[in-house]
Amino acid sequence: MFLDLGLSGMDGFEIAKRLRADLGPEAMLVGLTGYSQVEDRVRTAQAGFDHHLVKPVALEEIHRLLATMDGKTGRGNS
């Protein structure tokens, strides 16, 4: 699941925490954001995201992530 982090109301971090609690570790959560600092990547990992992609995201990067999906998360915070 690809989630933008800067949503109004409930942000992507809160949505990720809830999804992770409901879906467990088998769901792959990918955070999309304009923020690329180390602190931002730590925050996405703490929220339960498997990967952190900075916009604009190259289509090749999305293809690479999708190609690695085998039903497991492969947590890596790319």
Secondary structure by P-SEA (a helix, b strand, c coil): cccccccccccaaaaaaaaaaaccccbbbbbbcccccaaaaaaaaaacccccccccccaaaaaaaaaacccccccccc
